[in-house]
Amino acid sequence: MKYIHVIIFSVFFLSCNNAKDALTAQAIVDRAIKNACNDSCDQATISYDFRGRHYISQRQGGKFQLERITADSLGTIRDVWNNLGFTRYLNDSIVKLQDSMAVKYQNSVNSVHYFAQLPFGLNDPAVHKELLGHDEINENPYYEIRVTFSKEEGGKDFEDVFVYWIHQKTFTVDYFAYEYQTDEGGIRFREAYNPRVVGGIRFVDYNNYKPKIAPKTLETIDDLFQVGELELLSKIENENIKVSREVTLPF
């Protein structure tokens, strides 16, 4: 009987492992998005404050509008990017911009909203996902997923590379790293903290690190994190978060 029990346990253990291994990168990301969004991210208005500026995102299926509002001595500047393109307003009047400046402002607005609403953006059409394998950070099990972007739809920073660590049990994105090419390039590692749910959607803040020594590869930067070889650069904190199901897109 003992021998039979061992066989049954072994089969059960292998079946569990096989089920875990059977999850694809897409399936893991889908579960992470469902866990974070509660099927609400693509039908919501989200507003928050970040570093003295006010941000608003509106999404309704495939339609979207991302805003950044800044008040200074000149008045109120609204940077608006939606399906129709990018527009800058000064006190409700359109500001004419060179194409290069419009792209710069658009990327800046998109970047803040992208990070604030992760992992929602990981199913954008330009995203390519690859499951690198399983990893462990601070004795917690993670799926390690590499993300790259198509040149055609990936925007100005399509050459950037990301690695996400998604918890194998909770399917939360607790860490991610990225290698960027703009401004002479660099590597960053972010650690999520202060998780909270607002209006059914999960939000986190981040400790933002850079490596003291270059990692062998981007996906090994978590090893440097665990031995204290990363330098804390800043904290990414979004305040006064509000979520509404009402969407009032102007198009």
C-alpha positions as a Markdown table, in Angstrom:
| # | Residue | x | y | z |
|---|---|---|---|---|
| 1 | Met | 0.0 | 0.0 | 0.0 |
| 2 | Lys | 2.8 | 2.4 | 0.9 |
| 3 | Tyr | 4.4 | 1.7 | -2.6 |
| 4 | Ile | 1.0 | 2.5 | -4.2 |
| 5 | His | 0.7 | 5.7 | -2.3 |
| 6 | Val | 4.1 | 6.8 | -3.4 |
| 7 | Ile | 3.2 | 6.1 | -7.1 |
| 8 | Ile | -0.1 | 8.1 | -6.7 |
| 9 | Phe | 1.7 | 11.0 | -5.1 |
| 10 | Ser | 4.4 | 11.0 | -7.8 |
| 11 | Val | 1.8 | 11.0 | -10.5 |
| 12 | Phe | -0.1 | 13.8 | -8.8 |
| 13 | Phe | 3.1 | 15.9 | -8.3 |
| 14 | Leu | 4.1 | 15.4 | -11.9 |
| 15 | Ser | 0.6 | 16.3 | -13.1 |
| 16 | Cys | 0.7 | 19.6 | -11.1 |
| 17 | Asn | 4.1 | 20.4 | -12.5 |
| 18 | Asn | 3.0 | 19.6 | -16.0 |
| 19 | Ala | -0.1 | 21.8 | -15.6 |
| 20 | Lys | 2.2 | 24.6 | -14.3 |
| 21 | Asp | 4.6 | 24.2 | -17.2 |
| 22 | Ala | 1.7 | 24.1 | -19.7 |
| 23 | Leu | 0.9 | 27.7 | -19.1 |
| 24 | Thr | 2.1 | 29.9 | -22.0 |
| 25 | Ala | 3.4 | 33.4 | -21.7 |
| 26 | Gln | 0.1 | 34.6 | -23.1 |
| 27 | Ala | -1.9 | 32.6 | -20.6 |
| 28 | Ile | 0.1 | 33.9 | -17.7 |
| 29 | Val | -0.2 | 37.5 | -18.9 |
| 30 | Asp | -4.0 | 37.1 | -19.4 |
| 31 | Arg | -4.3 | 35.9 | -15.8 |
| 32 | Ala | -2.2 | 38.7 | -14.5 |
| 33 | Ile | -4.4 | 41.3 | -16.4 |
| 34 | Lys | -7.6 | 39.7 | -15.2 |
| 35 | Asn | -6.3 | 39.7 | -11.6 |
| 36 | Ala | -5.3 | 43.4 | -11.8 |
| 37 | Cys | -8.2 | 44.7 | -13.9 |
| 38 | Asn | -11.2 | 42.6 | -12.9 |
| 39 | Asp | -12.4 | 43.0 | -16.5 |
| 40 | Ser | -12.7 | 46.7 | -16.0 |
| 41 | Cys | -9.5 | 48.4 | -17.5 |
| 42 | Asp | -10.9 | 48.7 | -21.0 |
| 43 | Gln | -14.1 | 50.4 | -19.9 |
| 44 | Ala | -13.0 | 53.0 | -17.3 |
| 45 | Thr | -11.9 | 56.6 | -16.6 |
| 46 | Ile | -8.9 | 56.6 | -14.3 |
| 47 | Ser | -7.4 | 59.8 | -12.8 |
| 48 | Tyr | -4.4 | 60.3 | -10.5 |
| 49 | Asp | -1.6 | 62.8 | -9.6 |
| 50 | Phe | 2.0 | 62.1 | -10.3 |
| 51 | Arg | 4.9 | 64.4 | -9.5 |
| 52 | Gly | 2.8 | 67.6 | -9.5 |
| 53 | Arg | 0.8 | 66.8 | -12.6 |
| 54 | His | -2.7 | 65.4 | -13.1 |
| 55 | Tyr | -3.3 | 62.4 | -15.4 |
| 56 | Ile | -6.5 | 61.1 | -16.9 |
| 57 | Ser | -7.1 | 58.0 | -19.0 |
| 58 | Gln | -10.3 | 57.0 | -20.7 |
| 59 | Arg | -10.8 | 53.7 | -22.4 |
| 60 | Gln | -13.8 | 52.3 | -24.1 |
| 61 | Gly | -13.1 | 49.1 | -26.0 |
| 62 | Gly | -10.6 | 50.1 | -28.7 |
| 63 | Lys | -11.0 | 53.8 | -28.1 |
| 64 | Phe | -8.8 | 55.7 | -25.7 |
| 65 | Gln | -7.7 | 59.1 | -24.6 |
| 66 | Leu | -4.7 | 59.8 | -22.4 |
| 67 | Glu | -4.2 | 63.2 | -20.8 |
| 68 | Arg | -1.6 | 65.1 | -18.8 |
| 69 | Ile | -2.6 | 68.4 | -17.2 |
| 70 | Thr | 0.1 | 70.8 | -16.0 |
| 71 | Ala | -0.6 | 74.2 | -14.3 |
| 72 | Asp | 2.2 | 76.8 | -14.5 |
| 73 | Ser | 2.7 | 80.6 | -14.8 |
| 74 | Leu | 1.4 | 80.5 | -18.4 |
| 75 | Gly | -1.8 | 78.8 | -17.5 |
| 76 | Thr | -3.0 | 75.2 | -17.9 |
| 77 | Ile | -1.3 | 72.9 | -20.4 |
| 78 | Arg | -3.2 | 69.8 | -21.5 |
| 79 | Asp | -1.4 | 67.2 | -23.5 |
| 80 | Val | -4.0 | 64.9 | -25.1 |
| 81 | Trp | -3.3 | 61.7 | -27.0 |
| 82 | Asn | -6.1 | 59.6 | -28.4 |
| 83 | Asn | -7.1 | 57.6 | -31.5 |
| 84 | Leu | -7.1 | 60.8 | -33.6 |
| 85 | Gly | -3.5 | 61.8 | -32.7 |
| 86 | Phe | -1.7 | 64.1 | -30.3 |
| 87 | Thr | -2.7 | 67.7 | -29.4 |
| 88 | Arg | -1.3 | 70.2 | -26.9 |
| 89 | Tyr | -3.7 | 72.8 | -25.5 |
| 90 | Leu | -2.8 | 76.0 | -23.6 |
| 91 | Asn | -5.9 | 77.4 | -21.8 |
| 92 | Asp | -8.1 | 75.5 | -24.2 |
| 93 | Ser | -6.3 | 76.9 | -27.3 |
| 94 | Ile | -4.4 | 74.5 | -29.6 |
| 95 | Val | -0.6 | 74.9 | -29.6 |
| 96 | Lys | 1.1 | 74.3 | -32.9 |
| 97 | Leu | 4.1 | 71.9 | -32.4 |
| 98 | Gln | 6.8 | 70.6 | -34.6 |
| 99 | Asp | 6.3 | 66.9 | -35.3 |
| 100 | Ser | 9.4 | 65.9 | -33.3 |
| 101 | Met | 8.1 | 67.8 | -30.2 |
| 102 | Ala | 4.6 | 66.3 | -30.6 |
| 103 | Val | 6.2 | 62.8 | -30.6 |
| 104 | Lys | 8.3 | 63.6 | -27.6 |
| 105 | Tyr | 5.3 | 64.8 | -25.6 |
| 106 | Gln | 3.1 | 61.9 | -26.8 |
| 107 | Asn | 5.7 | 59.3 | -25.7 |
| 108 | Ser | 6.1 | 61.0 | -22.3 |
| 109 | Val | 2.3 | 61.0 | -21.7 |
| 110 | Asn | 2.0 | 57.4 | -22.8 |
| 111 | Ser | 4.9 | 56.2 | -20.6 |
| 112 | Val | 3.4 | 57.4 | -17.4 |
| 113 | His | 0.0 | 55.9 | -18.2 |
| 114 | Tyr | 1.6 | 52.7 | -19.4 |
| 115 | Phe | 3.5 | 52.1 | -16.1 |
| 116 | Ala | 0.6 | 53.2 | -13.9 |
| 117 | Gln | -1.8 | 50.6 | -15.5 |
| 118 | Leu | 0.5 | 47.6 | -15.8 |
| 119 | Pro | 0.0 | 44.8 | -16.6 |
| 120 | Phe | -3.0 | 46.0 | -18.8 |
| 121 | Gly | -0.7 | 47.2 | -21.7 |
| 122 | Leu | 0.9 | 43.8 | -22.1 |
| 123 | Asn | -1.7 | 42.7 | -24.6 |
| 124 | Asp | -1.2 | 45.6 | -27.0 |
| 125 | Pro | -0.9 | 44.5 | -30.6 |
| 126 | Ala | 2.9 | 45.4 | -30.8 |
| 127 | Val | 3.8 | 43.3 | -27.8 |
| 128 | His | 5.7 | 40.0 | -28.2 |
| 129 | Lys | 5.9 | 37.7 | -25.1 |
| 130 | Glu | 8.2 | 34.9 | -24.3 |
| 131 | Leu | 8.2 | 32.7 | -21.2 |
| 132 | Leu | 11.8 | 32.4 | -20.2 |
| 133 | Gly | 11.1 | 29.9 | -17.4 |
| 134 | His | 10.6 | 29.9 | -13.6 |
| 135 | Asp | 12.6 | 32.0 | -11.1 |
| 136 | Glu | 12.7 | 32.8 | -7.4 |
| 137 | Ile | 13.0 | 36.2 | -5.8 |
| 138 | Asn | 13.1 | 36.4 | -2.0 |
| 139 | Glu | 11.9 | 32.8 | -1.7 |
| 140 | Asn | 8.8 | 33.5 | -3.8 |
| 141 | Pro | 8.1 | 31.6 | -7.1 |
| 142 | Tyr | 7.8 | 33.6 | -10.3 |
| 143 | Tyr | 7.2 | 33.2 | -14.0 |
| 144 | Glu | 9.9 | 35.1 | -15.9 |
| 145 | Ile | 8.5 | 36.7 | -19.1 |
| 146 | Arg | 10.5 | 38.6 | -21.7 |
| 147 | Val | 8.7 | 41.3 | -23.7 |
| 148 | Thr | 9.8 | 42.9 | -27.0 |
| 149 | Phe | 7.9 | 45.1 | -29.5 |
| 150 | Ser | 7.2 | 45.2 | -33.2 |
| 151 | Lys | 8.8 | 48.0 | -35.1 |
| 152 | Glu | 5.6 | 48.9 | -37.0 |
| 153 | Glu | 3.4 | 49.4 | -34.0 |
| 154 | Gly | 5.9 | 49.6 | -31.2 |
| 155 | Gly | 6.4 | 53.4 | -31.2 |
| 156 | Lys | 9.6 | 55.3 | -30.9 |
| 157 | Asp | 11.0 | 53.0 | -28.2 |
| 158 | Phe | 10.3 | 49.7 | -30.0 |
| 159 | Glu | 13.8 | 48.5 | -29.3 |
| 160 | Asp | 13.3 | 48.5 | -25.6 |
| 161 | Val | 13.3 | 45.1 | -23.9 |
| 162 | Phe | 11.3 | 44.2 | -20.7 |
| 163 | Val | 11.4 | 41.3 | -18.3 |
| 164 | Tyr | 8.4 | 40.8 | -16.0 |
| 165 | Trp | 8.3 | 38.6 | -12.9 |
| 166 | Ile | 4.8 | 37.4 | -12.4 |
| 167 | His | 4.0 | 35.5 | -9.1 |
| 168 | Gln | 3.1 | 31.9 | -9.8 |
| 169 | Lys | 0.3 | 31.8 | -7.3 |
| 170 | Thr | -1.2 | 35.3 | -7.1 |
| 171 | Phe | -0.4 | 36.3 | -10.8 |
| 172 | Thr | 0.7 | 39.8 | -9.6 |
| 173 | Val | 3.5 | 41.7 | -11.4 |
| 174 | Asp | 5.8 | 42.2 | -8.4 |
| 175 | Tyr | 9.0 | 43.1 | -10.3 |
| 176 | Phe | 10.0 | 44.1 | -13.8 |
| 177 | Ala | 13.2 | 45.3 | -15.5 |
| 178 | Tyr | 13.7 | 47.1 | -18.8 |
| 179 | Glu | 16.6 | 48.1 | -21.0 |
| 180 | Tyr | 16.1 | 51.3 | -23.0 |
| 181 | Gln | 18.0 | 52.9 | -25.9 |
| 182 | Thr | 17.1 | 56.6 | -25.7 |
| 183 | Asp | 19.3 | 59.2 | -23.8 |
| 184 | Glu | 22.4 | 57.0 | -24.1 |
| 185 | Gly | 20.5 | 53.9 | -22.9 |
| 186 | Gly | 20.4 | 52.2 | -19.6 |
| 187 | Ile | 18.8 | 49.5 | -17.4 |
| 188 | Arg | 16.2 | 49.9 | -14.7 |
| 189 | Phe | 14.6 | 47.5 | -12.2 |
| 190 | Arg | 11.3 | 48.2 | -10.4 |
| 191 | Glu | 10.0 | 46.6 | -7.3 |
| 192 | Ala | 6.2 | 47.0 | -6.7 |
| 193 | Tyr | 4.9 | 48.0 | -3.3 |
| 194 | Asn | 1.8 | 49.6 | -1.7 |
| 195 | Pro | -0.7 | 47.5 | -3.6 |
| 196 | Arg | -4.3 | 48.7 | -3.4 |
| 197 | Val | -7.6 | 48.2 | -5.2 |
| 198 | Val | -9.5 | 51.3 | -6.4 |
| 199 | Gly | -12.8 | 50.9 | -8.2 |
| 200 | Gly | -12.0 | 47.2 | -8.7 |
| 201 | Ile | -8.6 | 47.9 | -10.4 |
| 202 | Arg | -5.3 | 47.0 | -8.7 |
| 203 | Phe | -2.6 | 49.7 | -8.5 |
| 204 | Val | 0.9 | 49.7 | -7.1 |
| 205 | Asp | 3.8 | 52.0 | -6.5 |
| 206 | Tyr | 7.4 | 51.2 | -7.4 |
| 207 | Asn | 10.9 | 51.5 | -6.1 |
| 208 | Asn | 13.0 | 52.4 | -9.1 |
| 209 | Tyr | 16.6 | 51.0 | -9.2 |
| 210 | Lys | 19.6 | 51.1 | -11.4 |
| 211 | Pro | 22.4 | 48.5 | -11.2 |
| 212 | Lys | 25.7 | 49.4 | -9.6 |
| 213 | Ile | 27.4 | 46.9 | -11.8 |
| 214 | Ala | 26.2 | 45.7 | -15.2 |
| 215 | Pro | 24.2 | 42.4 | -15.1 |
| 216 | Lys | 25.2 | 39.6 | -17.3 |
| 217 | Thr | 21.8 | 39.8 | -19.0 |
| 218 | Leu | 18.6 | 41.7 | -18.3 |
| 219 | Glu | 16.9 | 38.7 | -16.9 |
| 220 | Thr | 19.6 | 38.2 | -14.2 |
| 221 | Ile | 19.3 | 41.7 | -12.7 |
| 222 | Asp | 17.0 | 40.2 | -10.0 |
| 223 | Asp | 20.1 | 38.4 | -8.7 |
| 224 | Leu | 21.8 | 41.7 | -8.2 |
| 225 | Phe | 18.6 | 43.0 | -6.5 |
| 226 | Gln | 18.7 | 40.2 | -4.0 |
| 227 | Val | 22.3 | 40.8 | -3.0 |
| 228 | Gly | 22.0 | 44.6 | -2.7 |
| 229 | Glu | 23.8 | 45.5 | -5.9 |
| 230 | Leu | 21.1 | 47.9 | -7.1 |
| 231 | Glu | 20.9 | 51.7 | -6.3 |
| 232 | Leu | 17.6 | 53.2 | -5.5 |
| 233 | Leu | 17.0 | 56.1 | -7.8 |
| 234 | Ser | 13.5 | 57.2 | -7.1 |
| 235 | Lys | 10.0 | 56.2 | -6.0 |
| 236 | Ile | 7.1 | 56.0 | -8.5 |
| 237 | Glu | 4.1 | 57.0 | -6.5 |
| 238 | Asn | 0.6 | 57.8 | -7.9 |
| 239 | Glu | -1.7 | 59.7 | -5.6 |
| 240 | Asn | -5.4 | 60.5 | -5.4 |
| 241 | Ile | -6.4 | 57.6 | -7.7 |
| 242 | Lys | -10.0 | 57.6 | -8.8 |
| 243 | Val | -11.8 | 55.1 | -11.0 |
| 244 | Ser | -15.2 | 55.6 | -12.8 |
| 245 | Arg | -17.1 | 53.5 | -15.2 |
| 246 | Glu | -18.4 | 56.6 | -17.0 |
| 247 | Val | -16.4 | 57.3 | -20.1 |
| 248 | Thr | -16.9 | 60.6 | -22.0 |
| 249 | Leu | -14.7 | 60.4 | -25.1 |
| 250 | Pro | -15.1 | 63.4 | -27.4 |
| 251 | Phe | -15.1 | 61.3 | -30.6 |
